[in-house]
Amino acid sequence: MSDKNLPVKADDEQHGAVEVAEPIADPGLEPHEYRITDIDPKAADRAERQVATMFTLAGLLFLGACVGYFAIPRDAILEFGPLTGNANNMTLGLCLGLGLFLIGAGAIQWAKQLMVDTEVIELRHDANSSPEQKADIIEGFNEGAAESGFGRRKLIRRSLLASMGLLGLPAIVLLRDLGPLPGRSLYNTIWAKGVRVVNDVTDRPIKPSDLVVGQLVNAQPANLTPIQEESPVEYQNAKAKAAVIVVRIEPAKIRTKPGRENWGIDGILCYSKICTHVGCPISLYEQTTHHVLCPCHQSTFDLADSAKVIFGPAARPLPQLPLAVDAEGYLVAQSGFTEPVGPSFWERG
């Protein structure tokens, strides 16, 4: 610190010299005041029992959340005067909220009443620690662990570990709300032989002449619309699996996979729109490279080379839908997909 930044004590009127004041003396630390738990073993034992009780009650509340999830009907309603709410959700919220609160309160009581509370002074040091400093850090950590009493106070340790272990149970139970496992649901879509390819916005059938080289269109099967009238839920499920992208590439630039020589029409190819990583919809297309990008995790597929993965976490290429042209000149599917669509995160034996 330069002298000009220190407080001025007096000025020399003739020479303008500045005399710098002495730094403020170190006031030191106040005398340490011992807590009752430091000098009375009975008070320390009483505080330990309080902390253990909080942890134990927290564990029971976590169990209560699991029991309430299964025991209380999902459509049960609780009424508190003008306020109403779902009984199942309120039970989960109260049990989990109170349980977490008790763990926090118990940790605070433990720290304030039982952990060592002596004041320490530590000088500031460079960010890069020397070997000696690293050794001091490890030693300090070990001392802190010893001073916390975690290893010595078995009642607190066991009740805390039990409650934290039980905290995981509601999380596991709530996985049920994620819905059923996909099973083999993605092995079949509503695509079938002769089903027309239609624009997913206008619902118009697509002819090869409608597409120019470099163009990509989001599409869907023509038999999807009737499902919407019968069941909106089934419609969304079917559309989520059957959505496709149709792209036209110069035939000379296409590298056809063996066995798929007749799957395209004059450079027109059709692929599933669902990323094979975790199932995000994709359509970010780069015309010059024929690459399509998934916006979720940047998996990139080369549509000119059977949609193989060239970057990102996707595990396999986009499934390809074989195309043909019907008697009226519209694009149709030769068959359904020959492999499952969607993500590849479970066994597909």
N, C-alpha and C positions, 0 to 999 in steps of 0.2 A: 504494500500500500504506500503510495507517495505521501509526502508531508502535506501537500495541499488538501488532502482528503481528511486530515485529522483536525479536531477542533482547535481553534486559536485561543491562546491564553492572553497574549499582550502584543502590542505593536511597538516597534522602535520608531519614534516620530521622525528621527533624523535620517535613518537609513532604510526605513520601510521593512526591516527584517521581521520575520514572523517566528515567534517562539511556540513550539508545539507542546500541547498539554500531555501529561503522562497518561498511558492507557488506564482504563478503569480497572481497579483491582478485582481479582477473582473473588466473587462473594462466597464461593464454596457451596456445600450442600447443607440443607437443614438437618438437624439430628434425626436419625431414623426413629420412627415411632412403631413400636411393635404392636401387632394386632393381637386380639385375645386368643386367636387360634395359634399364634406363635408361642404363647406362654402357657396355654391351658390345653393339655392333651384331650380332655373331655370335649372342649369346644371344637377342636380339630376333628375329633371323631364324629361329633354331631354334624359339622359341615360336610364331612364325607358322606354321611348317611343321606343328607339332603340332596347332594349331587347325584348319588346313586339312585335315589327315589325318582328324581326327575328323568334320568336316563331310562329307568325301568318303565315308568309311565309312558314315556315316548315309544318304547318298544311295544307296549300293549296297545297304544293308539294305532300304530302301524298295522298290527294284527287286526284291530277293529276295522280298519279301512278295508282289508281284504275280506273279512267276514261280511261287512255291510255291502260290499260290491256284489256278492253272490246272494245274500239273504234278502236284500230289499228289492222289490220289483222295480224294473227300469222305468215304469210309468207312474210310480207312487208319487204323490204330491204332499208336501208339508205346507201348512198354512200358519202364519204368524200375524193374526189380525189382517190388515190389508195386504201383507206380503205373502207371496206364495213362491214355492220353488220345488225343483225335483228332489225328492228325498234321497235318492241314490247319490246324486252329485253333491248334495249338501253334506251327507255323511262322509263321503270321501274327502271333501274339502276341509271339513272341520277336523277329522282325525289326522290327516296329513299336516294341516296347518298347526294344530296344537302340538303334535309330535315334534315337528321341527322347531317350534318355539321352545319346548322343554329342553331339547338338546342344546339350543343356544343359551338358554337361561342357566342350564347346568354347567356349561362350559365357562360362563361368566362367573358364577359362584365359585367354581373350582379355582379359577385364576385369581379372584379377589381374596379368597379366604385361605387357600391352601398352598398355592405356588409361592415360591420365594419372591419377595417384593423389594429387595434391596436396590438402591439406586446405584447406577454405574455411570462412569464418564468414559467416552471413547473419542480419541482425537481423529479428525478427518485425515484420510490417507488417499493415496493415488488409487485410481480405479483398478489398475492391474495389480493384483495381490502377489506378494512374494511368497516363496515356499514357506517361510516362517509364519506369514500371515495366514496362509491356507491351513497350516497346522493349528494355529490359534483358533481359526473358525471351527475346525472339526472338534477341537477340545471344548470350545464354547458350546457347540451343539450338544456334545455329550454331557456337559455340565447342566445345560438347560433341561435335558431329558431327565437327569437325575433330580434336579430341583423341582421339576413339575410333579414328582411323586407318582408318575404313571406306572413305573415298574414296582414301586413299593406299595401303593394303595390298590390292592387287588380288587376291592369292592367297586371302586370307580372304574377301573380298567375293564372288569368283566361286564359291568352294566352298560358301559359305553359301547364296547364291542358288540354286545348282544343287540342293543337298540339300533346301531348302525347296520348290523347284518339284517335285522328285520325291516329296515327302511327299504331294502331292495325288493321285498316281497310285493308291496303295492305296485311297484314299477313293472314287475313281471306279470302281475295279474292284469294290469291295464293294457298289456299287449293284446289282450283279447279284443279290445275295441278297434284295433287296426284292421279287423276284418278277417275272413277266412284265408287260409293259404291258397296260393294260386293253383296248386295241384297241376292238372293238365288242361286248365282252362285256356291257355294260350296256344295249345296245339291245334285248335280249330277256330277258324273265322267263318264269316258268312260268304266269303268268296267261294265260287264254284264255277264249273265249266259253263261258259256262255253268259256269265253275269257281266253286264256292261260297266265300263269305267266312266264315272260321271264327275263333273266338277263339284267340289265340296261346298261351293258357295251358291252357284246357280242351279246345281243339280242337272245340268245339261250333259247328255252323252258327248263323248269326245271322239272326233275323227282324227286320223293321222294328219290330215291337211290343216287342222286347227293349230298345230304346234310347229313352231319354227326352230331351227337349230339354236341351241343355247337356252331354250325356254324350259322352265320347270313349273309344273302345276300341281297343286294339292288336290287330291281326288279321293273318291270313296266308291263303294259298290252301289249299283242302282237299286238293289233289293234292300237297302238300308231304310229308305223312306217309309215303306209300309210299317216297319217296326215302330217308328216314332208314333204313329197313330194308335198303336195297340198298347205300348208300354214305354213311357219316357225313360224309365230306368234301364230296361233292356236295350233301348236304343243307344243310350250313352255307353253301355258296356260293349255293345257290338261295334260302335263307331271307334271306340278306343283301341280295339284290336285290328280293325279292318282299314284304318286310315293309311293311304299310300301317297307317294309322290311319283309323278310321271315326268320324265325328262327326255329331251331330244338332243342327241349328240351326233356329230359327224360319224358315220359308220366306220370310216377309216381309222378313227381314234379309239374305237371300242376294242378292248381286249376281252374276248368272250371266253367264259369258263367252259371247259369240255362238258358236253351234254346239254348246253344251253344255247346252242347255235340258232334255234328257232324260237327263242323266248322274246325276241324284240321284233319291232316292225319298222324297217327303214331308219334305224338309229333311235327308235323310241323304246325306252326301258321303264319298267315300273318296279319300285321297291317299297317295302314297308316304311312308314313314316315314324315308326317307334324305335328309338335308339336301343341298341342291344346292351347298353350299360345298365341303366336303371329305369328305362322306359320313358324318357322325355320325348316329346314330339320334336322333330327336326325338319328344317326347310331352309336353313341359311346356306344358299347355294352360290358358289363361285364359278362363273361360267367358263373362264379361261382355263382353269385347272380341272374342272368337273368334280370339284370337291364339295361335299355337303357337311356342314358343321352342326354338332349338337350344342345348343347354347348353355346347357346345364354344366357339363364338365369337359367341353371342348373335344369330345371324340370326333374324329374326322374320317370320312369315308370317301373313297374314290369311286364315283358312279360309273366311270368308264372302264373300271376293272372289277366288275361284279360286286361293287360297293364294299371292297375289302377295307379293313381298318388300317389307316396310315399314321394315326396319332391318337393318343388319349387312352382312357381306361376300358373302352368297349372290348369285349372278349371275342366277338365274331362279326362277320359282315352283316349288313342289312339283308334280311330275306328278300328274294326276288320273286315277283309274281309273273308267271309266263303269260304273254299277251298273244292275241290273235285279232283278226278282223271278221266281223259277222257279215251276213249277206247284205246289210244296209250300209256297210262301210264304217261301222263304229268299232272302237276298241273294246274288246271283251277279254275275260280271263280264259286261258286254256284249261285251268284247274284252280283249285285253291293253292295256298302256300304249301310248299313241299317240306317245310320245316317250321317250328314254332316261331312266332313273332315275339317281340318284346325282350325284356332283360334276361340276362344269363346268369343270375346269381344263385340259382338252385340247380340241383342235379337234373339232367335231362335224359336219363338213361333210355 
